[in-house]
Amino acid sequence: MERVELGELVVLGARAKLAALRAQDAGDAALRRRLADRVRSRGVLVYCEAADEVRAFGWARE
């Protein structure tokens, strides 16, 4: 059985964590692009009454 070095585990764990963060960032960026495209094409479904209620009751941040 081969011995596992702690330093190697730390480096491998850091690389795996970085890869996961980069993948998440890429996914988030893709979602932002899709939303921006929908807004530009006026393809966003909006429930106007709900938006007015949020404004009226102060649930939205200024």
N, CA, C and O atoms as a MOPAC input file, in Angstrom:
PM7 MOZYME 1SCF
protein

 N      0.84100 1    -1.17400 1     0.00000 1
 C      0.00000 1     0.00000 1     0.00000 1
 C      0.88800 1     1.24000 1     0.00000 1
 O      1.85000 1     1.31900 1     0.76400 1
 N      0.56900 1     2.19200 1    -0.84400 1
 C      1.36400 1     3.41100 1    -0.97000 1
 C      0.93700 1     4.42800 1     0.09300 1
 O     -0.24600 1     4.55700 1     0.40800 1
 N      1.90500 1     5.13300 1     0.62800 1
 C      1.64500 1     6.14100 1     1.65800 1
 C      1.16900 1     7.44600 1     1.00200 1
 O      1.71400 1     7.86600 1    -0.01900 1
 N      0.15800 1     8.07800 1     1.59000 1
 C     -0.39200 1     9.32900 1     1.06000 1
 C      0.18200 1    10.48800 1     1.86800 1
 O      0.13100 1    10.48900 1     3.09800 1
 N      0.72400 1    11.46600 1     1.16400 1
 C      1.31300 1    12.62500 1     1.81900 1
 C      0.24300 1    13.70300 1     2.03500 1
 O     -0.58200 1    13.94800 1     1.15500 1
 N      0.26300 1    14.33200 1     3.18900 1
 C     -0.70200 1    15.37200 1     3.51200 1
 C     -0.60500 1    16.54300 1     2.53800 1
 O     -1.63000 1    17.06700 1     2.10300 1
 N      0.59400 1    16.95500 1     2.19400 1
 C      0.78000 1    18.06400 1     1.25200 1
 C      0.12900 1    17.78800 1    -0.09500 1
 O     -0.46300 1    18.67400 1    -0.71200 1
 N      0.25200 1    16.54200 1    -0.53600 1
 C     -0.35700 1    16.16300 1    -1.81200 1
 C     -1.88000 1    16.24200 1    -1.71500 1
 O     -2.53600 1    16.70200 1    -2.65000 1
 N     -2.43500 1    15.80700 1    -0.61800 1
 C     -3.88700 1    15.89600 1    -0.41700 1
 C     -4.35900 1    17.33800 1    -0.41000 1
 O     -5.41400 1    17.65500 1    -0.95900 1
 N     -3.57800 1    18.21000 1     0.21100 1
 C     -3.94300 1    19.62400 1     0.26700 1
 C     -3.93900 1    20.22300 1    -1.13500 1
 O     -4.87100 1    20.93500 1    -1.50800 1
 N     -2.90800 1    19.94100 1    -1.90300 1
 C     -2.80600 1    20.47200 1    -3.26600 1
 C     -3.93100 1    19.93300 1    -4.13700 1
 O     -4.56700 1    20.68900 1    -4.87100 1
 N     -4.17900 1    18.62600 1    -4.06000 1
 C     -5.24900 1    18.03100 1    -4.86300 1
 C     -6.61300 1    18.58000 1    -4.44900 1
 O     -7.46300 1    18.83700 1    -5.30200 1
 N     -6.82300 1    18.75800 1    -3.16100 1
 C     -8.08600 1    19.31800 1    -2.67400 1
 C     -8.27600 1    20.76000 1    -3.12900 1
 O     -9.37800 1    21.15700 1    -3.50600 1
 N     -7.20600 1    21.53500 1    -3.09400 1
 C     -7.27700 1    22.92900 1    -3.54300 1
 C     -7.57800 1    23.00100 1    -5.03300 1
 O     -8.34900 1    23.85500 1    -5.47100 1
 N     -6.98200 1    22.12100 1    -5.80400 1
 C     -7.25400 1    22.10500 1    -7.25400 1
 C     -8.70900 1    21.72400 1    -7.52400 1
 O     -9.36500 1    22.31800 1    -8.38000 1
 N     -9.20400 1    20.73700 1    -6.79300 1
 C    -10.59300 1    20.31100 1    -6.98100 1
 C    -11.55600 1    21.43800 1    -6.59700 1
 O    -12.54500 1    21.67800 1    -7.29000 1
 N    -11.26600 1    22.11900 1    -5.50300 1
 C    -12.11800 1    23.22400 1    -5.05700 1
 C    -12.10200 1    24.34900 1    -6.07800 1
 O    -13.15700 1    24.89500 1    -6.40000 1
 N    -10.94900 1    24.70600 1    -6.58900 1
 C    -10.82600 1    25.75400 1    -7.59700 1
 C    -11.60300 1    25.38900 1    -8.86400 1
 O    -12.28700 1    26.23000 1    -9.44600 1
 N    -11.48800 1    24.12900 1    -9.28100 1
 C    -12.22600 1    23.67900 1   -10.47400 1
 C    -13.73200 1    23.79000 1   -10.24200 1
 O    -14.46700 1    24.19900 1   -11.14000 1
 N    -14.19200 1    23.43200 1    -9.05400 1
 C    -15.62000 1    23.51900 1    -8.74300 1
 C    -16.08700 1    24.97000 1    -8.74200 1
 O    -17.16500 1    25.27500 1    -9.25200 1
 N    -15.28400 1    25.86500 1    -8.17200 1
 C    -15.64500 1    27.29200 1    -8.14500 1
 C    -15.68900 1    27.87900 1    -9.55200 1
 O    -16.58500 1    28.65800 1    -9.87600 1
 N    -14.73000 1    27.50700 1   -10.37600 1
 C    -14.71300 1    27.99800 1   -11.76000 1
 C    -15.92200 1    27.49200 1   -12.53400 1
 O    -16.51200 1    28.23500 1   -13.31900 1
 N    -16.29400 1    26.23900 1   -12.32000 1
 C    -17.46600 1    25.67800 1   -13.00300 1
 C    -18.73100 1    26.40500 1   -12.55700 1
 O    -19.60900 1    26.68600 1   -13.37300 1
 N    -18.82400 1    26.70600 1   -11.27200 1
 C    -19.98400 1    27.43600 1   -10.75800 1
 C    -20.02600 1    28.83900 1   -11.34100 1
 O    -21.09200 1    29.30700 1   -11.74200 1
 N    -18.88000 1    29.52000 1   -11.39500 1
 C    -18.81600 1    30.86000 1   -11.97000 1
 C    -19.24900 1    30.85100 1   -13.43100 1
 O    -19.96200 1    31.74900 1   -13.87800 1
 N    -18.81400 1    29.83100 1   -14.17300 1
 C    -19.17900 1    29.72700 1   -15.58500 1
 C    -20.67700 1    29.51100 1   -15.73100 1
 O    -21.30700 1    30.07600 1   -16.62500 1
 N    -21.24500 1    28.69300 1   -14.85400 1
 C    -22.68900 1    28.45900 1   -14.88700 1
 C    -23.46900 1    29.71900 1   -14.55300 1
 O    -24.47900 1    30.01900 1   -15.19000 1
 N    -22.99800 1    30.46000 1   -13.54700 1
 C    -23.65100 1    31.70800 1   -13.17300 1
 C    -23.57500 1    32.72500 1   -14.30900 1
 O    -24.54600 1    33.42800 1   -14.58600 1
 N    -22.42800 1    32.79900 1   -14.95900 1
 C    -22.26400 1    33.73900 1   -16.07600 1
 C    -23.20400 1    33.37200 1   -17.22100 1
 O    -23.77700 1    34.25300 1   -17.86300 1
 N    -23.36300 1    32.08000 1   -17.47500 1
 C    -24.27600 1    31.64700 1   -18.54200 1
 C    -25.70700 1    32.03200 1   -18.21700 1
 O    -26.45300 1    32.45400 1   -19.10000 1
 N    -26.09800 1    31.89100 1   -16.95700 1
 C    -27.45200 1    32.28500 1   -16.55200 1
 C    -27.65600 1    33.78900 1   -16.69900 1
 O    -28.71500 1    34.23700 1   -17.13900 1
 N    -26.63300 1    34.57200 1   -16.32700 1
 C    -26.75100 1    36.02900 1   -16.47900 1
 C    -26.88400 1    36.41400 1   -17.94400 1
 O    -27.67000 1    37.29700 1   -18.28600 1
 N    -26.11700 1    35.75400 1   -18.81400 1
 C    -26.22300 1    36.03400 1   -20.25900 1
 C    -27.60500 1    35.68300 1   -20.78900 1
 O    -28.17600 1    36.43300 1   -21.58100 1
 N    -28.14800 1    34.54300 1   -20.35500 1
 C    -29.49700 1    34.15400 1   -20.80200 1
 C    -30.53000 1    35.16800 1   -20.35500 1
 O    -31.41000 1    35.54300 1   -21.13100 1
 N    -30.43300 1    35.61500 1   -19.11400 1
 C    -31.37900 1    36.61300 1   -18.61800 1
 C    -31.24200 1    37.91400 1   -19.39000 1
 O    -32.24500 1    38.51600 1   -19.77300 1
 N    -30.01700 1    38.35200 1   -19.62300 1
 C    -29.80000 1    39.58900 1   -20.37600 1
 C    -30.37000 1    39.47200 1   -21.78700 1
 O    -30.95900 1    40.42500 1   -22.29700 1
 N    -30.20000 1    38.31800 1   -22.41900 1
 C    -30.76000 1    38.11200 1   -23.75800 1
 C    -32.27900 1    38.16500 1   -23.73300 1
 O    -32.90200 1    38.72900 1   -24.63200 1
 N    -32.87500 1    37.57500 1   -22.70000 1
 C    -34.33700 1    37.60400 1   -22.59400 1
 C    -34.84700 1    39.01700 1   -22.35200 1
 O    -35.87700 1    39.40800 1   -22.90200 1
 N    -34.13900 1    39.78200 1   -21.54000 1
 C    -34.54800 1    41.16500 1   -21.28200 1
 C    -34.44200 1    41.97900 1   -22.56600 1
 O    -35.34800 1    42.74500 1   -22.89500 1
 N    -33.33800 1    41.81500 1   -23.29300 1
 C    -33.15800 1    42.55900 1   -24.55000 1
 C    -34.24000 1    42.22000 1   -25.57500 1
 O    -34.68400 1    43.09000 1   -26.32400 1
 N    -34.66400 1    40.95100 1   -25.60800 1
 C    -35.67100 1    40.54100 1   -26.59000 1
 C    -37.09300 1    40.70500 1   -26.05300 1
 O    -38.06500 1    40.30800 1   -26.69600 1
 N    -37.19100 1    41.29700 1   -24.86400 1
 C    -38.47100 1    41.50100 1   -24.18900 1
 C    -39.20300 1    40.18200 1   -23.95700 1
 O    -40.43100 1    40.11500 1   -24.01100 1
 N    -38.42500 1    39.14400 1   -23.69900 1
 C    -38.98900 1    37.82200 1   -23.46200 1
 C    -39.14000 1    37.47200 1   -22.00000 1
 O    -39.31200 1    36.30100 1   -21.66100 1
 N    -39.08000 1    38.45800 1   -21.12600 1
 C    -39.19500 1    38.21300 1   -19.69700 1
 C    -40.66100 1    38.31800 1   -19.30900 1
 O    -41.32000 1    39.32200 1   -19.57800 1
 N    -41.16100 1    37.26400 1   -18.67300 1
 C    -42.53700 1    37.29800 1   -18.19200 1
 C    -42.57300 1    38.07200 1   -16.88600 1
 O    -41.82300 1    37.76600 1   -15.95900 1
 N    -43.43500 1    39.06700 1   -16.80800 1
 C    -43.51000 1    39.91800 1   -15.63000 1
 C    -44.93100 1    39.90700 1   -15.10300 1
 O    -45.88800 1    40.06000 1   -15.86200 1
 N    -45.06200 1    39.72700 1   -13.81200 1
 C    -46.34900 1    39.78800 1   -13.14700 1
 C    -46.45100 1    41.18000 1   -12.53900 1
 O    -46.00500 1    41.40900 1   -11.41500 1
 N    -47.02900 1    42.08900 1   -13.27400 1
 C    -47.04600 1    43.50400 1   -12.90600 1
 C    -47.74800 1    43.76000 1   -11.57400 1
 O    -47.29600 1    44.59300 1   -10.78800 1
 N    -48.84800 1    43.05400 1   -11.31200 1
 C    -49.56200 1    43.26200 1   -10.05100 1
 C    -48.68400 1    42.90200 1    -8.85900 1
 O    -48.70700 1    43.59200 1    -7.84000 1
 N    -47.92000 1    41.84100 1    -8.97700 1
 C    -47.02500 1    41.44500 1    -7.88800 1
 C    -45.92600 1    42.48100 1    -7.70300 1
 O    -45.57000 1    42.80800 1    -6.57000 1
 N    -45.39000 1    42.99800 1    -8.79100 1
 C    -44.35000 1    44.02500 1    -8.69300 1
 C    -44.89600 1    45.28500 1    -8.03000 1
 O    -44.21600 1    45.89700 1    -7.20600 1
 N    -46.11800 1    45.67600 1    -8.38400 1
 C    -46.73700 1    46.84600 1    -7.75900 1
 C    -46.95400 1    46.62100 1    -6.26800 1
 O    -46.75900 1    47.53500 1    -5.46600 1
 N    -47.35800 1    45.40500 1    -5.89200 1
 C    -47.57500 1    45.09700 1    -4.47400 1
 C    -46.26200 1    45.17100 1    -3.69800 1
 O    -46.23000 1    45.67000 1    -2.57300 1
 N    -45.19600 1    44.68100 1    -4.28800 1
 C    -43.88300 1    44.74400 1    -3.63700 1
 C    -43.49900 1    46.19400 1    -3.38900 1
 O    -43.03400 1    46.54200 1    -2.30400 1
 N    -43.69500 1    47.04100 1    -4.40100 1
 C    -43.38500 1    48.46600 1    -4.23500 1
 C    -44.27900 1    49.10500 1    -3.18200 1
 O    -43.80100 1    49.88500 1    -2.35900 1
 N    -45.55800 1    48.78800 1    -3.19600 1
 C    -46.52100 1    49.42100 1    -2.28200 1
 C    -46.24200 1    49.06600 1    -0.82400 1
 O    -46.39400 1    49.91000 1     0.05900 1
 N    -45.83800 1    47.82900 1    -0.56600 1
 C    -45.61800 1    47.39800 1     0.81400 1
 C    -44.16300 1    47.51700 1     1.25500 1
 O    -43.82200 1    47.14400 1     2.37700 1
 N    -43.31800 1    48.02700 1     0.39000 1
 C    -41.92700 1    48.27900 1     0.78000 1
 C    -41.06600 1    47.04800 1     0.88600 1
 O    -40.08700 1    47.04800 1     1.63100 1
 N    -41.40200 1    45.99600 1     0.16100 1
 C    -40.59800 1    44.77200 1     0.22900 1
 C    -39.35100 1    44.87900 1    -0.62700 1
 O    -38.41500 1    44.09900 1    -0.45300 1
 N    -39.32300 1    45.81500 1    -1.53200 1
 C    -38.16100 1    45.97300 1    -2.42800 1
 C    -37.13900 1    46.87600 1    -1.76400 1
 O    -37.49000 1    47.79500 1    -1.02400 1
 N    -35.86500 1    46.60200 1    -2.03800 1
 C    -34.80100 1    47.47800 1    -1.52900 1
 C    -34.65700 1    48.66200 1    -2.45700 1
 O    -34.84500 1    48.54300 1    -3.66800 1
 N    -34.33000 1    49.78500 1    -1.89300 1
 C    -34.14700 1    51.01700 1    -2.67200 1
 C    -32.76700 1    51.05100 1    -3.24800 1
 O    -32.40900 1    52.00500 1    -3.93800 1

